Structures are given as C-alpha cells and as structure tokens.
C-alpha cells in the first residue's frame, strides 16, 4: 500500500468518525474540497460507495462500516510496524547472539546480562557456552554478535577494566575482569585450614584437571605453572567443565586448580584457597567484530561504559 493510500485510509477513518466532512477536514488540516476528492478517489479505487446521505444525514453504508473496521486495523498495524522498525533501529528489539566460556557464568555473565535485560527487556537473548577458539571463529564469520572469552594466555599484569586486549585479527575487545588461579580442595583436606597456599605445597597431590581438548591453553598453562613450582601434577581424573571438576574434588578424587571466579559450593564439601605464588592473571574479555553493525550489539556494548 502506497503512502497516498494510507493517507486516504486515515482520511476515511476520520470522516467516518465525524460523519461530517467539514469537521474531519479541520482535524486533518485539509480543505473540505481536498478531503472530498480523497474520499471520492478511494471509493473509485475500491469500487464501493462508503458514505450516503439519508434525510440530510451523512452516514456510512454497510460496505463503509465493514471497510471502517478493516481500515482501522490496517492503520493500527501499520503504526505498530513503524514503531517496531524504529525500536529495532534503536536496538530495543531484535536478537543478541552471545557466547561465553564457562568461567564467565559465575560473575561476569549474570552481571552484564542483568544490566542489559533491565535496559532492554524485549531483546531476545540467544545464549550458549562456547570455547574461546570457537567464539573467535564465530565472531569473525558473523555467526554470533558478542563473546565472553579468555585471551590465549594469562597476563603478567592486571589489566584495567575497559582496556582493549589483542585477541585475534579483526576483533575488538574490552577487559571485564582479571582473575587469579585458585586451589579447590576437599573441605577435610589437610591444607584446607590454610588461607593461602604455595603451589609447591601441592606436589604429590592427586589432581582433577580440565581435559586438554576442552581447553588446551588452560590445560597446558596450569601444568606449566606446576612444573615451574617444581613438580608435574599427578592427574587422577579429567573433566570438561568446572562444575564436574568441583564435584569430583568434593568426592575426594583429588584437588584442582581453577580460574576464578569459582562456582558456588558447599563449604563443608569444597573450599577455595588463594595461591601466594606470583602467577599471572587470566583476563575475561567481551569481544566483538567492529564490522557488525547490529543496533542490539551497540546497545550491549554501551553497558560496558
């Protein structure tokens, strides 16, 4: 339907509401002859008489009454379509495709999504856990909008939040946290009474470790930390996710090294302890492609400021 046809519909509806061409013309800021020509043109276009004069009264015909209900619905839906398009352009409607590493779920993800959901409650969230490597590939390919991921190696210095980090060619990033390596111990472990531990004190302990296919960089880096402290960890069991690792620690299978923040746990089952070693921190970053022009992505990035 053209703009002119929508204007004719609006004119018809106002005339039908007023049942007086003069009053309708005033409401529409038109001259009476101009409005009369619009109604006549509309009647010619649809091939029916919409108004009739009965005993000097201007009334809707039966066809006009039917057409009025449909015209009002069409106008309402056209206005809704315009508002939806405008809200989509502002990033208030649409879908945000966000992927995240599992360690983001314990602090950063709920914090960021909570703020975004409060500001833009009608945006659809498409969420899924995904490794850093697969996130960077998906970001470059345009299959996702934003990622919460870890750089390929920890940083010797804590990065300021909002700082940019080099992740992969063609991607932009912002640091949202710099997180330490922590020790997870069964609550009844002999070292659990200590507040801080040295990594060298863990030599000879059985370990529950991230399996290498799920995160080769994390796996290899943590083993490297242990070797630098003078021992190679004795791995009793491996797991792909941190919740499983913590469950195995609670069962007494071994201890573990985890990147903070750690998942909530029963302190009577598992405790987390800091390391006194001068270990680098693992940054958690928000990453996106600067080529992605999604208005929803732009609104999400605003909550980082």
C-alpha positions as CSV (number, residue, x, y, z in Angstrom):
1,X,0.0,0.0,0.0
2,X,1.5,3.4,-1.0
3,X,1.8,6.4,1.3
4,X,-1.0,8.1,-0.6
5,X,-3.3,5.1,0.0
6,X,-2.5,5.1,3.7
7,X,-3.3,8.8,3.8
8,X,-6.7,8.0,2.1
9,X,-7.4,5.4,4.7
10,X,-6.7,7.9,7.5
11,X,-8.9,10.4,5.9
12,X,-11.7,7.9,5.5
13,X,-11.5,6.9,9.2
14,X,-11.6,10.5,10.4
15,X,-14.6,11.2,8.1
16,X,-16.3,8.0,9.4
17,X,-15.7,9.1,13.0
18,X,-17.0,12.6,12.4
19,X,-19.7,11.9,9.8
20,X,-19.1,15.4,8.8
21,X,-16.6,16.4,6.0
22,X,-16.1,19.9,7.4
23,X,-15.2,18.8,10.9
24,X,-13.0,15.9,9.5
25,X,-11.2,18.4,7.3
26,X,-10.3,20.6,10.3
27,X,-8.9,17.6,12.2
28,X,-6.9,16.6,9.2
29,X,-5.7,20.1,8.4
30,X,-7.1,19.8,4.9
31,X,-9.6,21.9,2.9
32,X,-13.0,20.4,2.6
33,X,-12.8,20.0,-1.3
34,X,-9.4,18.3,-1.0
35,X,-10.8,15.8,1.6
36,X,-13.9,15.2,-0.5
37,X,-11.7,14.4,-3.5
38,X,-9.7,11.9,-1.4
39,X,-12.8,10.1,-0.4
40,X,-14.2,10.0,-3.9
41,X,-10.9,8.6,-5.2
42,X,-10.9,6.0,-2.5
43,X,-14.4,4.9,-3.4
44,X,-13.4,4.7,-7.1
45,X,-10.3,2.6,-6.2
46,X,-12.2,0.0,-4.2
47,X,-15.4,0.1,-6.3
48,X,-17.9,0.6,-3.5
49,X,-19.9,3.5,-2.0
50,X,-18.6,4.2,1.5
51,X,-20.9,7.1,2.5
52,X,-24.5,8.0,1.7
53,X,-26.8,10.9,2.6
54,X,-30.1,9.9,4.2
55,X,-32.5,12.6,5.1
56,X,-29.7,15.2,5.0
57,X,-27.6,13.0,7.3
58,X,-24.1,11.8,6.3
59,X,-23.9,8.1,7.1
60,X,-21.7,5.0,6.5
61,X,-23.1,2.5,4.0
62,X,-23.0,-1.2,5.0
63,X,-19.9,-1.6,2.9
64,X,-18.4,1.5,4.5
65,X,-19.0,0.1,8.0
66,X,-17.2,-3.1,7.1
67,X,-14.4,-1.2,5.5
68,X,-14.0,1.0,8.5
69,X,-13.2,-1.9,10.9
70,X,-10.6,-3.2,8.4
71,X,-9.2,0.2,7.8
72,X,-8.8,0.9,11.5
73,X,-7.0,-2.4,11.9
74,X,-4.7,-1.7,8.9
75,X,-3.8,1.7,10.3
76,X,-3.1,0.2,13.7
77,X,-0.9,-2.5,12.3
78,X,1.0,0.0,10.0
79,X,1.7,2.2,13.1
80,X,2.9,-0.8,15.0
81,X,5.1,-1.8,12.1
82,X,6.6,1.7,12.1
83,X,7.2,1.7,15.8
84,X,8.8,-1.8,15.7
85,X,11.1,-0.7,12.9
86,X,12.1,2.4,14.8
87,X,12.7,0.4,18.0
88,X,14.7,-2.2,16.1
89,X,16.9,0.6,14.7
90,X,17.4,1.9,18.2
91,X,18.4,-1.6,19.4
92,X,15.4,-2.0,21.6
93,X,14.1,-5.1,19.7
94,X,16.0,-7.9,18.0
95,X,18.2,-10.7,19.0
96,X,21.6,-10.7,20.7
97,X,23.7,-13.8,19.9
98,X,26.1,-14.1,22.8
99,X,28.5,-17.0,23.6
100,X,30.6,-17.4,26.8
101,X,33.2,-19.5,28.4
102,X,32.0,-21.4,31.4
103,X,34.0,-19.4,33.9
104,X,32.1,-16.3,32.9
105,X,28.9,-17.8,34.3
106,X,29.7,-17.2,38.0
107,X,30.1,-13.4,38.0
108,X,30.5,-11.5,34.7
109,X,27.7,-13.1,32.7
110,X,24.9,-12.5,35.3
111,X,26.2,-9.0,35.9
112,X,26.3,-8.0,32.3
113,X,23.1,-9.7,31.2
114,X,21.3,-8.4,34.3
115,X,22.1,-4.8,33.3
116,X,21.3,-5.4,29.7
117,X,18.0,-7.2,30.4
118,X,16.9,-4.3,32.7
119,X,17.7,-1.7,30.0
120,X,16.3,-3.7,27.0
121,X,13.8,-6.3,28.3
122,X,12.4,-7.1,24.9
123,X,15.6,-8.1,23.2
124,X,15.8,-11.9,22.6
125,X,18.9,-13.4,24.1
126,X,20.5,-16.3,22.2
127,X,23.0,-17.8,24.7
128,X,25.3,-20.8,24.7
129,X,28.6,-21.8,26.2
130,X,31.5,-22.0,23.7
131,X,35.2,-22.2,23.9
132,X,37.4,-19.2,23.2
133,X,38.7,-20.6,19.9
134,X,35.2,-21.4,18.6
135,X,34.0,-18.0,19.7
136,X,36.7,-16.1,17.8
137,X,35.9,-18.1,14.7
138,X,32.1,-17.4,15.1
139,X,32.7,-13.7,15.6
140,X,34.9,-13.4,12.5
141,X,32.3,-15.4,10.5
142,X,29.4,-13.2,11.7
143,X,27.6,-16.2,13.3
144,X,27.5,-14.5,16.7
145,X,27.4,-10.9,17.9
146,X,29.4,-10.9,21.1
147,X,31.6,-13.3,23.1
148,X,32.8,-13.5,26.7
149,X,36.1,-15.3,26.4
150,X,39.6,-15.6,27.7
151,X,42.7,-14.5,25.8
152,X,45.1,-17.3,24.7
153,X,47.4,-16.7,27.7
154,X,47.2,-15.1,31.1
155,X,48.6,-11.6,31.7
156,X,51.6,-10.8,34.0
157,X,49.9,-7.5,34.9
158,X,46.2,-7.0,35.8
159,X,44.5,-5.1,33.0
160,X,42.3,-2.2,33.8
161,X,38.6,-2.9,33.1
162,X,37.6,-1.4,29.8
163,X,41.1,-1.9,28.4
164,X,41.5,-3.4,25.0
165,X,43.3,-6.7,24.6
166,X,44.7,-8.2,21.4
167,X,42.6,-11.4,20.8
168,X,42.6,-12.2,17.2
169,X,42.9,-10.2,13.9
170,X,39.8,-8.2,13.1
171,X,38.2,-8.4,16.6
172,X,37.7,-5.7,19.2
173,X,37.7,-6.4,22.9
174,X,37.2,-5.0,26.4
175,X,38.5,-6.5,29.6
176,X,35.7,-7.1,32.2
177,X,37.8,-8.9,34.9
178,X,41.3,-10.1,35.7
179,X,41.0,-13.4,37.6
180,X,43.5,-15.4,39.6
181,X,44.2,-19.2,39.7
182,X,42.7,-20.7,42.8
183,X,43.1,-24.1,44.5
184,X,40.0,-26.2,45.1
185,X,40.3,-28.7,48.0
186,X,38.1,-31.2,49.7
187,X,36.9,-29.5,52.9
188,X,38.6,-32.1,55.0
189,X,41.9,-31.9,53.2
190,X,44.9,-31.3,55.4
191,X,45.6,-28.0,53.7
192,X,42.0,-26.7,53.8
193,X,42.7,-24.9,57.2
194,X,45.2,-22.6,55.4
195,X,44.0,-19.3,53.9
196,X,46.8,-19.2,51.3
197,X,49.0,-21.9,49.8
198,X,52.2,-22.1,47.8
199,X,51.9,-24.0,44.6
200,X,54.9,-26.1,45.5
201,X,53.0,-27.5,48.5
202,X,50.6,-29.3,46.1
203,X,53.3,-31.5,44.7
204,X,52.4,-35.2,45.1
205,X,48.7,-34.5,45.5
206,X,46.2,-36.2,43.1
207,X,44.7,-33.7,40.7
208,X,41.4,-33.3,38.9
209,X,42.2,-31.3,35.7
210,X,40.5,-29.7,32.7
211,X,40.8,-32.2,29.9
212,X,43.0,-30.9,27.2
213,X,40.6,-31.0,24.2
214,X,38.1,-28.7,26.1
215,X,40.8,-26.1,26.7
216,X,44.3,-26.8,25.6
217,X,45.7,-23.4,26.5
218,X,44.3,-23.5,30.1
219,X,45.4,-27.2,30.5
220,X,48.9,-26.6,29.3
221,X,49.4,-23.3,31.2
222,X,48.3,-24.7,34.5
223,X,50.6,-27.7,34.1
224,X,53.4,-25.2,33.2
225,X,52.7,-23.3,36.5
226,X,53.1,-26.6,38.4
227,X,56.3,-27.6,36.6
228,X,57.8,-24.1,37.3
229,X,57.0,-24.8,41.0
230,X,59.0,-28.0,40.9
231,X,56.5,-30.8,40.2
232,X,54.4,-32.3,37.4
233,X,50.8,-32.8,38.6
234,X,49.6,-36.4,39.0
235,X,46.2,-36.3,37.2
236,X,43.8,-38.8,38.6
237,X,40.7,-37.6,36.6
238,X,39.9,-35.1,33.9
239,X,36.6,-33.3,33.2
240,X,35.4,-30.9,30.5
241,X,33.6,-28.4,32.8
242,X,34.3,-26.7,36.1
243,X,31.1,-28.0,37.9
244,X,32.2,-31.6,37.2
245,X,35.7,-30.8,38.5
246,X,34.3,-29.3,41.7
247,X,32.0,-32.3,42.2
248,X,35.0,-34.7,41.8
249,X,37.0,-32.6,44.3
250,X,34.1,-32.8,46.7
251,X,34.1,-36.6,46.3
252,X,37.8,-36.7,47.4
253,X,39.1,-37.7,43.9
254,X,41.8,-35.0,44.1
255,X,42.4,-31.3,44.3
256,X,42.3,-28.9,41.4
257,X,43.5,-25.6,40.0
258,X,40.7,-23.3,38.7
259,X,40.4,-19.9,37.2
260,X,38.3,-17.6,39.3
261,X,35.6,-16.8,39.9
262,X,34.7,-20.3,41.1
263,X,31.2,-21.9,41.2
264,X,29.2,-21.7,44.4
265,X,29.7,-24.8,46.6
266,X,29.0,-26.2,50.0
267,X,31.9,-25.1,52.2
268,X,31.5,-28.4,54.1
269,X,32.4,-30.2,50.8
270,X,34.8,-27.9,48.9
271,X,36.9,-24.9,49.8
272,X,38.8,-22.5,47.6
273,X,42.2,-21.1,48.6
274,X,44.4,-18.4,47.1
275,X,47.9,-19.0,46.0
276,X,50.8,-16.9,47.3
277,X,52.8,-17.5,44.1
278,X,53.3,-14.6,41.8
279,X,51.2,-16.1,39.0
280,X,49.7,-14.1,36.0
281,X,46.1,-13.3,36.0
282,X,43.6,-14.6,33.4
283,X,41.6,-11.8,31.8
284,X,38.0,-12.2,30.8
285,X,37.0,-10.1,27.8
286,X,34.0,-9.1,25.9
287,X,34.8,-9.5,22.2
288,X,33.0,-8.5,19.0
289,X,33.6,-7.7,15.4
290,X,33.8,-4.0,14.5
291,X,32.2,-4.9,11.2
292,X,29.0,-6.0,13.0
293,X,26.5,-3.1,12.7
294,X,23.8,-4.7,14.8
295,X,22.0,-2.0,16.8
296,X,21.4,-4.5,19.6
297,X,25.2,-5.2,19.8
298,X,25.7,-1.4,20.1
299,X,23.3,-1.2,23.0
300,X,25.0,-4.1,24.7
301,X,28.4,-2.5,24.4
302,X,27.1,0.7,25.9
303,X,26.6,-1.2,29.3
304,X,30.3,-1.7,29.4
305,X,30.9,2.0,29.8
